Amino acid sequence: MPVSEAYLDITDEVCPMTFVRVKLKLETLAAGSRLTIRLNGGEPLANIPRSLQEEGCQIESLTADEQVYRLVVTCP
C-alpha cells in the first residue's frame, strides 16, 4: 500500500499555535502517513520534533531549507 504524503507550512505561526496546527493536521491523516512540516528555528525547532515524538511519530529527517527547516515525520 502506498504511503500517504501531506504537507504543512507553519512558518507564519508562533508557539503554542505551531503545535496546535501540527496536531490538527495529524488528526486528519491515516496511520503510517508521512507529514512534511516547514517550520522556523527557535521555539518551533526546539519543541515540535520533541512533541511529535511524544505523540508517537517517527522523525525521518530534519534539514535546513533556506531560512527555515523541513521536518519529515511518519504518523503513528
Helices and strands as residue ranges (DSSP letters): E 5-9, H 17-26, E 34-39, H 43-54, E 58-65, E 68-74
